[in-house]
């Protein structure tokens, strides 16, 4: 597997610190931020498009104009830096006008190539359901959009708890959808809220999670940018006999 970390474009000092230890960076595409430094770091990239906290919601037709602007920015970064994938969050049902059909409408403006849809935790703000939370929802979503799949293990744990499923069985079902990319972190198994904790925190069986990951995928460590913690997390994933 190839191992990377998720980074914010403002965190340039940390990028230089962690770079020798990773195979790629997954960088968040945020309008108004500078990305010229990516031309100098010489490392493979994955782009993660902006999501709900940046006022986008791909499921809501009322957001189409702003979603198109943010998607254009993300796709331009993808092309300019020859990134491997573009990871998108599928949206949330804030009202009856939100629909998964809207994603296909937006995607047709940009094309599906290199797009990966990330599975989601069950609820936004403890109230509104996300799209693509479990196997059936994701399978239908991928069929409709013709996109690829990014499996977030913390989101999967949260959804397994919400749907009253064993988390390992739930994740094995999701793996049947052949993800090209995986996000890994620790979390709280008895909560439907995702936490993205460091591997040494939380109560997931991280060794079991590691053993479930296919060998041919790219894996993003989706935890806070703490050098000591993430170096241990990289070591845990790379070394067969290492366990936390």
N, C-alpha and C positions, 0 to 999 in steps of 0.2 A: 504493500500500500504506500501511497504518497501521503505525507503528513504536513499539514499547514496550520496556521492560526488565523483567526478573524481579527482584522485590524481596522482602526479608524484612521482616516487620512491625516488627521492632525497629530497623530502619535509617531512622529518621524524618528525621534530618539529611540523609542522602543523597537521600531522596525529594524534599525541597525543592530540593536542588541540581540534580537531573536533570529535575525536572518540566517546566520551560519548554521542554525540548528533545524531549519525547516526546508521542505521541498517546494513550498508555494505559500503565497498569501491569499486570503480571501478578504477583499477590501470592500467597504461599504461605499456605494456611489451616492454622494450627497451633493445636491445642487449648491453651487457657490463655493465649494472647496477646491483647492488646487491639487492637481494630480500630475503635474509635470515631473515630479520627483520619481514617478514610476519608470520613466525612461532611463533612469540611472541605477536602479537597484538590481536589474538583470536577474529576475527570478520569475518563474511562472505565476500566473495570476488567475484568480476566480473573482468575478464581480458579483456583489450582492446588492440588488436594487433596493432603493428606498421603500419603506412600507408605511404602515398606518400612522406612526408617530410623525411622519413627514407629510401627512394629509393626503396620502394616496390610498385608494381602495379599488383594486381592479374589478371588484364585483359590482360596484355602484356606478350606473350610467351617469349620475350627476357629477361624478369625479373624472369623467373621461378626458376632459381637456387637460387637467392638471396631471393625471396619470400618464397621458401621452407625452407630456413634457419631461416627466421624470424618467419614463422608459426610454425616450430618445437619448437622454443624457447617459443612461446606463448602457444602452446599445452602442453609443459612440465610444465609450470607454472600452467596451468589449472589443470593438474593431480596432481602435487605435493601438491598444496594447496587446492585441492578439491573445486575449484571455481564453482560458480553456472552457469556461462555462459562465452563464449568467443565472444566478439563483433568484427566484421570485417567490414572494409570499402570495398566496392565491386570493386573499381577500376575506372579508367578514360580512355577514348578513345583518346589517344595521336596520333594514326595513324590507318590505315586500318587493321593492323595486330592484334590490340587489339580486343578481343571478349569475351563475357560472357561465351562461351564454355570453355574458358581456366580456369575459376574458378572451374568448375566441375572436370576438369583434375587434378588440384592441390589438391582439397578437397579430392579426392579419396585416396590420400596418407595418409590422417590423419583421415578421418571419419567426419561425420556431427554432431555427438552427441554434444549437448550444444552450437553449433555455431549459432550466431545470426547475420544477415546481417543488417547493418544500412543504412537507406535511406540517400540520398545525396542531397546537393544543386545542382543547375543546371550546373554550369560551374567551371572548374579549371582554375585559372589565367585569368578569364574572356574570355576564348577561347575554352577550351576543355571540351566536355560534360562528366559528370559523368554517371555511371550506377545507376539504381534503384532510380530514382528521383521522380517518381509519382506512382500512383496505378498500372497502367498497366505494367510499367517497373518492379516494385517490385514483382508483382504477377508472372510474367514470370520468374523473377530471382529466386524466392523462389521455383517455380515448377521445375526449371532446377537443382538447387543445393540441394534441399531437406533440406535447412537450416531453422531456425526460423527467427523472425523479431524483430529488434530494431528500434523503431520510434523516430527520433530526431525531435522535434517540431520546432526548429529554422531552420533546413534544410527544413522542410515542408513549413514553411512560405516563405522562399526564392524561393522554387520551385513553390509555388502557385502564387507568383508575376510574375515569369518568364513565366508561362503557362497561365497567365491571368485568374486565378481562385480565387474565394472567399476563404480565408485561412481556415475558419472554415469548409466549405464544403469539401475542400481538405483534411483536417485532419480527418474528419469523414470518408471519403473514405479510407484513410490509416488505420484507426482503424478497418475497416472491415477485414483487413488482420491479425487481432488478434496478435498484438505485445505482446511479453513476457516481454519486457523491454522498458522504455521510457527515453529519455534525454530531460531535460527541461531547458530553459534559456529564457531571453528576447532578443529582436533584433529589427531590422528595417523592418517594414512591407512593405515599398515601395522600397525594394532593393532585388536583387537576390544574394547578398553576405551575408553569414551567419556571425553573430557577436558574439554570445554567451555572451550577456551582463547580468549583474546582474538584478534581478527581478525589482529593483527600477529604472533601466535605460530602454531605448528603448521605443517602443510604442505598443507592443503586449498587448492584453487584457488578463492579466495573470490570473485573476479570471475565465474567460471563459476557458482558457487552463486547469486550475486546475479541473474545473467541467467536462471536457471531459475525464480525465484520468480514466481508469477502476480501480476498487478497488484492483484487484488481481495481479497487475504488480509491478515490481521493478522500481523505478524512480531515476535516477541519476541527481542531480543538476549539470549542465554542465557549471559552471561559474568559474571565477578565485578564487584562494584560499585566500579569505579574510574572517577572522573569523566573524566579526560583520555582514557583508553582508550575509554570508551563514547561520548564526544562524537565521537571520530574514527570510531567504528563507525556512529553515526547518520549522520554526514556521508557515509560510504562508501555507505550504503544509499539516502540521499535524492538524491544528486547523480549524474546519469547519467554524467558524464565523470570522476568521482573513482574512483581505484583505489589500493589499499594496496600 
